[in-house]
Amino acid sequence: MTKLMKNKSGLVTAAGSGIGRASALALADAGAKVMVADINEDTGNETVQLIIDSGGEAEFFKCDVSDELQVKALVDKTVASFGKLDFAHNNAGVNLGQVKIGELDSADWDKTIKINLYGTFYSIKHQVNAMIKTGGGAIVNTASGAGLEGSPNMAPYTASKFGIVGLTKSVALEYGQQGIRINSIAPGATITPAIQSWAKSSPDQYNAVLNSMPSGAMSTAEDQGNTVMFLCSDLAKQINGVTIPVDGGFTAGKMQQ
């Protein structure tokens, strides 16, 4: 494929598996140098090895995005290793279960907001300061379909993802004239081991969701990663401050059953 990201370097958080890994692989395949960040050293290094085996360039950096000092160290390491920060995919996030808010453990609320929303804030804060020094760059945040529509029994996750959507818009206004673009993807149901397990354990529920999707198919991690790569590339140079659902049309409206 055309090397859309040739001579560009950047980072991906939570790149040890799922959407983060697919994003890192897509960016590397397009020619980018990628700093693979994850809290799990084993899976993070597996992603690095996959990139190297495919002829790409990558390094691993262990990072807990809920700790601002670790996030700053990640950005600094990326610049030290590759010379600049052209792009970043802020993908780290958690969803700690599904309960009504009246039954929610406040510690779960705090942890979700700290990782999902504070982690994205810390990341953007230090990324824009690095990008300004070299003339700009592109940032992509992972929001969610739950950041576009309400989701019952997921108040902390939904609140954090709505926050990311708003944060994306605000930062786009703040830094657009300094050459920094920032967008978000809003993944819908995406094929992961958890989704595959759910399909086996609750096939009726899975099929009901599947049948309500205009595309007739669940998204894959690769679908998400390819969208991130496009948004980080110069092909998307006039796309700024938007959240793009990657969900087979699910948020456009539900198919009649």
Buried (B, 14 or more C-beta within 10 A) or exposed (E): EEEBBEEBBBBBBBBBBBBBBBBBBBBBBBBBBBBBBBBEEEBBBBBBEBBEEEEBBBBBBBBBBBBBEBBBBBBBBBBEBBEBBBBBBBBBBBBBEEBEEEEBEEEBBEBBBBBBBBBBBBBBBBBBEBBBEEEBBBBBBBBBBBBBEEBEEBBBBBBBBBBBBEBBBEBBEEBBEEBBBBBBBBBBBBBBEEBEEBBEEEEEEBEEBBEBBBBEEBBBBBBBBBBBBBBBBEEBEEBBBBBBBBBBBBBEEEBEE
